[in-house]
Amino acid sequence: MLALRLPPDIEARLEELAKRTGRSKSFYARQAIIEHLDDLEDIYLAEKRLEELRREESDSVPLAELVTRHGVEN
């Protein structure tokens, strides 16, 4: 269970959307949280990978090496 306090203008927008679409406010709040969590997780993973690259702790292979290794040309 999660309770949220929203600014009145956001609450009004959410209420109006729910009325127009026949869905609940909870549905839209849940969808927004899920999508935002996905984005945040992607950002944090990218930042972690970037730090690993900077510390040379990554097993990445430069693109030029892959092209040479696999004989791929433009």
URFEN-V485566 format. One line per field, one symbol per residue. burial: I if it has 16 or more other C-alpha atoms within 10 Angstrom, else O. A space follows every 50 residues. Layout:
burial=???
This chain:
burial=OOOOOOOOOOOOOIOOOIOOOOOOIOOOOOOOOOOOOOOOOOOOOOOOOO OOOOOOOOOOOOOOOOOOOOOOOO
